[in-house]
Amino acid sequence: MARYICKRLIISVITLFVILLVLFLLLQFMPGSPFNDQKLSPEQVAQLKEKYGLDQPVIIQFFRYIGNMMKGDLGVSYSLSPNTPITDLLVNRFPITMKIGFFSMILGTVAGLLLGFLTAFFKSRILKFFYNLLTLIGIAVPSYLFAMCFSYFIGYKGEMLPLLYDFRSPFSSSIMPVVAMSLGVMAVIARFAKTEAGDVMKSDYVLLARCQGLSNRTIIMKYILRNSLMPVITVMAGLLVGLLTGSLVIEQMFSIPGVGGLLTNAISANDYSVVIALSFVYSALYIVVMLILDILYCVIDPRVRLGGKPE
Amino acid sequence: MKKKLCIVLMCLLMIGTLGGCGRLKTVEQEISISLPGSPVSVDPQLVNDTNSGFVASFNTACLYGYDLNKELKPVLAESVEISDDGLTYTFHLKKDLKWSDGRPLTAADFVYGFRRLADPDVGSNSVYMLTDSCTVKNAVDVTQGKIPVTELGVSAPDALTFVVELETPCPYFCALVTMCNFAPCNEDFYHTVGKKYATSADTILSCGPFIMDRYEPLAMQIHFKKNPYYVDADIVKMSGVNLQVVANAQQALMSYESGYLDITTISGELADLAVGDPELQEFPTASLMFLDINHRTCAALKNKNIRMALTKSIDRNSIVKNILKTGNQPLARVNPPGYYIEWDNKDFSGDPDQYKEQAGYDPQKAKELWEKGLSEIGESAVTLTLLYASGNDNLMESVKQQMEKSLPGLTIKLKSAPSKEVYETQTKGGYDLLFTGWFADYADPTSFLALFNSSSKVLGYNNPDYDKLYDNIQTFDATSSFKKRDEMMHQAEDMLMNDAALIPLFTKGQAYLIRNGVTGFQMTPTGVGCIIEELNKEVK
């Protein structure tokens, strides 16, 4: 497995390098410059470009950027927050986005698994009704609509929770965004969990286990849950990356100081260095999550052998 | 049993997460204000946008400032002496001025602040303040890196005296230095924190009414506490201020109504809902929103009658009433009303109908001028491209319809683009008509008149007679006769309106909801900054 991980890491580095190069080239086609200000003269714009090294050929900019990146320097913002090191921007904002994304994931997963498995195990009509209702709404309704409803009924009419994220009460002001973002996750996970558990319950080995006289509890815990989790984990990885990179609309609505809106703002402000740094971090995050996912497969299902020869 | 268990589990799942949270806590003697967007920078010399300017007004003080009646008043300066030629300003600072950490604030801090603004290594987008808004001695060469910043025409003969040398007279210089770009900066502190200057609450010093005690770059929430060392600390009543960035207007309104915010901006449809509410207050801004005419390349627009016909075909009142709504005012001239008071205490733009003949809505007259213009250029139909930044679709559609309705043979092609693309096209001159706007940095008509000077980097208007008159205004020593200078500025505006150099549309305003019991909130004459030191909130 160590060899497989090494191979994956090398491929990841090459992928990131290619992503950066493509980004550098694509950004050259964007109209305007980071210094879109009517009040700046062409000389002043030229000076600013020189200050940030934007007057040099793209390829030189690219390798200089890679060199700095090796030293942990992602550059400074040009126009969104002039002269601010991008690492500072990310260090301040990523933890909040990750915290909210992480809790949404946990809440959504736990709720989804419970809902899915319970519906699969107990053939209750009420449970089935709840399952259908919640998964249908969770999948069909976008999270910002939940956020709007929560804001209006719970925050504004009920005055139970803050309408805006407040550093003085981070827990209570995170509840609405976390719940709003977790409902979609819950619905997806619940559907997968129920379908998989249903399939596994009909499988031969479960039938055999029952014939052997194993208790219901043992069958569920040892056979059904473990085998139904595999596809659920695959879905979770994609959802997790989505949640960790932040939701533009949810963050804007609740004024959460996260990274959700940063990339869009950076693109519209032509803040090249922020666009590149964020894309790099997002890509790296995705690659890491996928790698962890592969390792998790091994842990959950010992039959999976990564990169090795079949035994 | 199983059923009951399932139901209980489901209910717990859905509502359990919402429990355990009490009502919102409010902190007494604090005021919460919404901001529509994050500040780009809180480094006073880098401030270049409205949100940053708003934030800076809490922890920055300058030589001069405004009181609640919008009257200019010395803040960190005690008095000023202006030389006979109007080129040297000697500011005498108040005694015992201190920074928020208790260190003395001296004239050397102003010298360093001005030099930072000019320094090309700092790279401030507001550098035009020194080179265009006024012309500080050597500023052009310093900002271009040709000579060292120490050559900039500012000096501190002693700790309480700060001297600025100008290249041309600038009668509004005291009003100009109310801008936070001209705030002092302590050199020792700046070198101590280095590149991290003004990127967190620990890396910035305050000389204003409040101290920033919570901030991070592109913050969504900024917190201030009262500055005990502020020169006018006695009049500061609030112990703290919370600025909350709320990008979603609906969320801002709900937060205001639920009591979390005390002051919030409101616009568009939501502002309509608040009309008649005693807590709704409108503040004008010194702004000119207009259609820029491409005089350089478009043959039809080189004809004055055609330009004037376009101007007179627009019903500005109807546009403001039906589309722009609360806060905005129709404008049929270059200078918006209410921001510049003349030598005889009259508003420079007090008469909204002064240019009725040149720009007032008159479809009949517009048609006559249009037909005359068409015959002069030998055309029967004209097609013009109107470029605008995305988000103004309804407004531009309405302008198009009005123009086409009044002027037979005119076709307006609307073209929207992201604002950065519009800006790039504007500098290259690739448009016929372009919807743009300008906000005055300082309370003087030259803020707007400068746009039409042929050396302006913004518009392509070229009129040698106008250039000559504008240069005369710029070099005229107003201290000899303010009346004469005001007259010259009126002449300049007359010249632009008579020549239909632009198509003015409206002037922007800002509507706020201010909670009953909150006092001491005012906007500066230009409407781009706010006056907050006397903010107060009655605790019920």
Boltz contact constraints between the chains, C-beta under 6 A:
constraints:
  - contact:
      token1: [A, 31]
      token2: [B, 421]
      max_distance: 6.0
  - contact:
      token1: [A, 31]
      token2: [B, 424]
      max_distance: 6.0
  - contact:
      token1: [A, 32]
      token2: [B, 420]
      max_distance: 6.0
  - contact:
      token1: [A, 32]
      token2: [B, 424]
      max_distance: 6.0
  - contact:
      token1: [A, 36]
      token2: [B, 420]
      max_distance: 6.0
  - contact:
      token1: [A, 36]
      token2: [B, 423]
      max_distance: 6.0
  - contact:
      token1: [A, 37]
      token2: [B, 125]
      max_distance: 6.0
  - contact:
      token1: [A, 38]
      token2: [B, 458]
      max_distance: 6.0
  - contact:
      token1: [A, 39]
      token2: [B, 128]
      max_distance: 6.0
  - contact:
      token1: [A, 41]
      token2: [B, 457]
      max_distance: 6.0
  - contact:
      token1: [A, 47]
      token2: [B, 120]
      max_distance: 6.0
  - contact:
      token1: [A, 48]
      token2: [B, 123]
      max_distance: 6.0
  - contact:
      token1: [A, 51]
      token2: [B, 123]
      max_distance: 6.0
  - contact:
      token1: [A, 81]
      token2: [B, 217]
      max_distance: 6.0
  - contact:
      token1: [A, 81]
      token2: [B, 218]
      max_distance: 6.0
  - contact:
      token1: [A, 82]
      token2: [B, 41]
      max_distance: 6.0
  - contact:
      token1: [A, 82]
      token2: [B, 46]
      max_distance: 6.0
  - contact:
      token1: [A, 84]
      token2: [B, 199]
      max_distance: 6.0
  - contact:
      token1: [A, 84]
      token2: [B, 217]
      max_distance: 6.0
  - contact:
      token1: [A, 88]
      token2: [B, 199]
      max_distance: 6.0
  - contact:
      token1: [A, 89]
      token2: [B, 217]
      max_distance: 6.0
  - contact:
      token1: [A, 92]
      token2: [B, 216]
      max_distance: 6.0
  - contact:
      token1: [A, 111]
      token2: [B, 13]
      max_distance: 6.0
  - contact:
      token1: [A, 122]
      token2: [B, 2]
      max_distance: 6.0
  - contact:
      token1: [A, 124]
      token2: [B, 3]
      max_distance: 6.0
  - contact:
      token1: [A, 124]
      token2: [B, 6]
      max_distance: 6.0
  - contact:
      token1: [A, 127]
      token2: [B, 6]
      max_distance: 6.0
  - contact:
      token1: [A, 130]
      token2: [B, 10]
      max_distance: 6.0
  - contact:
      token1: [A, 156]
      token2: [B, 254]
      max_distance: 6.0
  - contact:
      token1: [A, 156]
      token2: [B, 258]
      max_distance: 6.0
  - contact:
      token1: [A, 159]
      token2: [B, 258]
      max_distance: 6.0
  - contact:
      token1: [A, 161]
      token2: [B, 21]
      max_distance: 6.0
  - contact:
      token1: [A, 162]
      token2: [B, 24]
      max_distance: 6.0
  - contact:
      token1: [A, 163]
      token2: [B, 251]
      max_distance: 6.0
  - contact:
      token1: [A, 163]
      token2: [B, 254]
      max_distance: 6.0
  - contact:
      token1: [A, 163]
      token2: [B, 255]
      max_distance: 6.0
  - contact:
      token1: [A, 164]
      token2: [B, 244]
      max_distance: 6.0
  - contact:
      token1: [A, 164]
      token2: [B, 255]
      max_distance: 6.0
  - contact:
      token1: [A, 167]
      token2: [B, 221]
      max_distance: 6.0
  - contact:
      token1: [A, 172]
      token2: [B, 21]
      max_distance: 6.0
  - contact:
      token1: [A, 179]
      token2: [B, 17]
      max_distance: 6.0
  - contact:
      token1: [A, 252]
      token2: [B, 247]
      max_distance: 6.0
  - contact:
      token1: [A, 252]
      token2: [B, 248]
      max_distance: 6.0
  - contact:
      token1: [A, 253]
      token2: [B, 248]
      max_distance: 6.0
  - contact:
      token1: [A, 253]
      token2: [B, 251]
      max_distance: 6.0
  - contact:
      token1: [A, 255]
      token2: [B, 220]
      max_distance: 6.0
  - contact:
      token1: [A, 255]
      token2: [B, 245]
      max_distance: 6.0
  - contact:
      token1: [A, 255]
      token2: [B, 246]
      max_distance: 6.0
  - contact:
      token1: [A, 257]
      token2: [B, 220]
      max_distance: 6.0
